[in-house]
Amino acid sequence: MNLAALRGDMSVLELSRRSGVARNTIAALERGEGNPTIDTLYALADALGVALSDLLVERSAPEAVAVVRAGAGLHVEGAAIDADLLERIERPGLLAELYAIRFHAGEARHAQPHPFGVEERLHVVSGRVRVGPVGSPVELGPGDYATYSGAVPHLYEALDGPASGTLLILTPGRFAR
């Protein structure tokens, strides 16, 4: 994890205050210890003003053909969802993160707003889910696709059992490098 480099001059205490993540947890993550949940990683990314994938991947030269085998993407998990980062796509003024996402039955993830302008796009492959802004979520089934703002409180919830799909997170402007 690239946490120490991303926080730069910000102290661990200040990052803890901004993110709500315990100082000991941050220190352990910087030492390469621990297994943070997706909620912890999002809290840190939001406090640092970076995308989630900034915490997950080191930059490297592109390959002629890049393959991510099933189950081989960088894995993050939480009580309601887990995801594998399939690709981080950087273009001038835009960062895109593509995840294979799985929704756990009986759990809901209430996500805090991402920075202004972030959009999420979800294609459901199996099962049924409720996703989108907390005030106006939609129900989706296999083959359905939805686009919604990630810059407002939003949720992810499996309905009637586990579900899976592909999630694309688009972040404009300052996050793209």
N, C-alpha and C positions, 0 to 999 in steps of 0.2 A: 504494500500500500504506500502511496506517495504522500501521506498526510503531512509529514514534517516539512517537506519542500513546499507544499501548497499553502501552509499557514504562514510561511515566510517569517516576518518580524512579529506576528501575532503570538502572544504567549499562550501556553496551554491553558492557563487560568481564564484568559479572555475567550478563547475558543470554547471552553467549557461553559462559560456564562452565556455566550451567544447561542450555543447549540443545545444546552440542557443535558449534555453528555458529561458524565463524571470525569474529573481530571485523571483518575487512575485508569479509566478505560481508554482515554486518549493516549496516555503514556504507553500503555500496553500495546495499543495498535501501532504506535510509532516504532516500537521494538519488534514488530512483526508477530505479536502474540494476540491471542483472542480470535473470536469468530463473530464479528459484529452482525446484528440483524440489519435488514434493509431499512428499518426505521432509524437506527443509529446512523447508518451511512447517509441517509437523506438529511438528517439533522445536521451532520457535519458538513455535507456539501452545501446546504443552504446557508449555513453560518459563514462558510468560506467564500460564498458567491461563485461556486464552481458546479459543474455538472457531476452527477453521480459517477459517470464513467471516468472522470478525472481521478477519483479515488481508487479505481479498480485496475486501470491498465497503465503500463509504461508505453511510451511512444516508440515505434520502431519503423523501419523502412517497409513500404508495402511490398507484397509478394505478387508474382504474376497471376497466380490463382490462390486465393485464400479460402480455406475450407475450415469450417467449425463443425466437427462431428457431433452427433447427438449426445447431449449431456456433457460436452467438453468446454462450453463457454464459461467465462468467469461467473461463478455462482454466488448469488445473494439470496438470503431467505428471511422470512418473517412469519408471524403467526397466521396471517391471512393469505399471503402470496409468497412464491419464490420465483426467481427469474435467473436466466442465463444471458449474459451480455453476448450477443452474436456479432455485433459490429458497431464501431464508433466511426461516424462519417463526418469529416470536417471540410467545410467549404467556406469561402469568404462570407462572413456575416451569419453563418448558420452552423450549428452543431446538431447532428442527428444521432440518436442512440437506439439501436434495434435490439429488443429483448424477446426471448422465448419466455412466456410467462405462464405460470400455473396458479390457479386459484384453489385454495383449500376449502373443503366443505365446512359449513358451519361457522366461518370466520369472516369478518369484514375488516378491511384496512381503510381507515379514515386518514387520508393524506393531507398534509399541510400544503398550502399554496407554494408553488415554485415561483421563481421570478416572473415579472410581467412579460407577456408574450409567449410563454412556453405553451406548446400545444401537444396533446397526446392523441394518438391514433391507434385504435385497437381492432384487430381482426380476430374473431373467435373461431377456433378450430373445432373444439369439442366442449360439450356442456352448455350450461346457461349461466350468465353473469348479469349483475347490475353494476354499471359503471357511470362515471361522469360527475359533474358538479353535484355537491351534496344536496342542493336545493332542487335539482331537476335531473336525477339520474335516469338512465334508460336501461331496459332489459334487452340483452342480446343472446342469440343462439348461434349454433354452428353456421358458419358462412357469413354472419352479420359483421358489419364494419361500422365503427363510430369515430368521430372526431370531436374533441371537446377541449376546453381550456384546462391546462394544468396550473394556471396562475390563480386559481380559486380553490378553496377546500373541495376535495373530490374523494370519491370512494371506489373501491374494488370489492366486489362480493360475489362469491359463487352461490348459485341457486340450485337446489335439487342435487347436490353432489359436486365433486371436483370438476374443474373446467380448465381449458388451456387455450392459448392463442399467441399472437405476435403483437408486441407493443412497440410503437415507434414514438419516441419523444423528440420533438423539435424545439431547439432553443436558439432564438435569434440573437444577433448582436454581440454583446460583450463576452459571452462565454466561448464563442468560436475563436480559435487561435490560428 
